[in-house]
């Protein structure tokens, strides 16, 4: 994976966040009144007075040149943070963001899973992203094949890592699809009977609307947070369709008649 910090991008990367910049972007004259803030791709290298936005709940700092997150430590209300595609090597200041629920830190310089230890006290943290294959973003520690399992063990309350559910509704789907892929590889070899593409006769893998999000409460911050999860949900939908096709092929290859009650593994 390529990190933005490894590409040597040098275009206008000395911007400091000032109260004038924040007021121009939001139209708010009181920094504490700002709830949502999008500062993507502005060449920001210094977070300046961002810590004065005490009421901030949703923050997008992606695509900048940020290496230090110090001012974020005072943002107690922050729930959703996107710092992807920056130059961050330490997440220590985020330990003060006691209400943080979703963190996207893909495309930075985090060297080891142990650098996440500072976040274990965040009781509301549920969604973490450190790699994004679609955007070719990663972190050095993502080169280790077992890093997701290590994160899941370190953060037992986290439900989604890199867009993949590791707990709660949906985790069984991912594991089952992986098992199906491994067990059915022998039927996909050239020349083997049943290798041809077959149309599925099995019933849908999940009921219609299974992946639809039903937030427990409605607010501007939750609305914005669920927009951030859209990519993960799309991956889930694609995986569900792939499971339907795989089960159908397995039934044909094993000469099993489709039975809605037979999907027990």
C-alpha positions, -999 to +999 in steps of 0.1 A: +000+000+000+011+035-007+008+063+019+004+099+009+034+107+031+055+085+009+046+102-024+065+134-017+036+158-023+049+193-016+022+215-030+012+243-005+016+223+028+023+251+053-013+261+062-021+268+098-056+267+112-066+301+125-099+315+138-103+334+106-100+302+085-126+284+107-150+313+106-147+315+068-153+278+064-183+276+087-198+310+089-197+307+127-182+336+147-181+316+179-156+287+176-173+268+204-205+267+183-190+247+154-203+211+154-192+198+119-160+208+102-146+197+068-110+208+062-100+183+035-071+188+012-061+223+023-024+217+028-028+220+066+003+212+086-005+230+119-038+225+137-034+259+154-065+270+173-086+239+164-086+229+201-108+259+208-138+243+190-150+227+222-184+217+207-170+200+176-185+165+170-175+157+134-141+166+119-126+158+085-089+166+082-081+141+054-056+148+027-034+173+045+002+174+058-005+170+095+020+152+117+010+163+152-025+160+167-019+179+200-048+204+198-073+176+193-068+164+229-092+191+242-121+181+219-142+161+244-173+160+223-156+147+191-174+116+179-162+112+143-126+119+131-111+115+097-073+121+096-066+098+066-038+106+042-016+127+065+017+122+083+006+111+117+029+088+137+013+091+171-023+091+182-016+099+218-036+132+219-067+114+209-068+097+243-085+130+255-114+126+229-135+107+254-166+105+231-148+093+200-168+067+181-153+065+147-116+070+136-102+069+101-064+070+102-056+052+069-026+065+050-004+076+079+029+066+095+018+044+124+046+019+129+030-007+152-002-018+167+012-009+201+009+027+191-029+023+195-026+014+232-033+050+240-068+046+228-079+017+249-096+040+274-121+053+248-152+035+258-174+046+229-149+037+201-166+013+176-152+019+142-115+021+132-099+022+098-061+020+092-061+007+057-082+015+026-073-007-004-097+013-027-078+045-019-044+028-018-039+040+018-023+021+046+000+023+076+033+005+081+019-019+107-007-030+082+020-051+065+016-076+093-011-101+083-024-105+118-028-068+127-066-068+125-068-097+150-044-079+173-066-047+172-097-067+178-081-083+209-069-049+221-103-033+216-130-058+224-157-032+220-148-022+185-173-035+159-157-025+126-120-026+116-111-014+081-147-016+070-151-052+081-174-061+110-155-080+137-184-082+162-221-080+163-245-084+133-225-093+102-193-108+116-205-144+110-211-135+073-175-125+068-161-156+085-185-180+067-177-165+033-140-170+040-147-206+050-167-212+019-140-197-003-114-221+011-136-252+010-148-246-026-115-238-042-112-274-055-144-268-076-129-238-094-099-256-109-098-258-148-112-289-163-132-300-132-169-307-136-190-280-123-164-253-130-186-234-155-205-204-143-239-215-129-269-194-122-280-196-086-312-213-075-307-208-038-326-182-018-311-149-010-282-150+015-299-124+037-334-108+037-339-076+018-330-046+039-307-066+062-278-041+057-300-010+061-288+012+089-313+021+116-297+045+140-309+046+175-310+084+176-312+111+150-289+140+151-266+158+126-235+141+139-251+106+135-262+115+100-227+124+091-212+094+108-234+070+088-223+087+056-187+077+066-199+041+069-214+039+034-182+024+019-182-004+045-219-011+039-213-013+002-186-039+008-211-059+029-237-058+001-211-070-024-200-098-001-236-108+004-241-112-033-209-131-036-221-155-008-253-162-028-233-171-059-209-193-040-236-213-022-253-218-055-221-232-071-215-254-041-250-269-044-245-277-081-210-290-076-220-313-048-253-322-065-273-310-035-309-299-039-314-263-026-332-263+007-337-232+027-333-252+059-300-268+049-276-239+054-261-252+086-223-250+088 
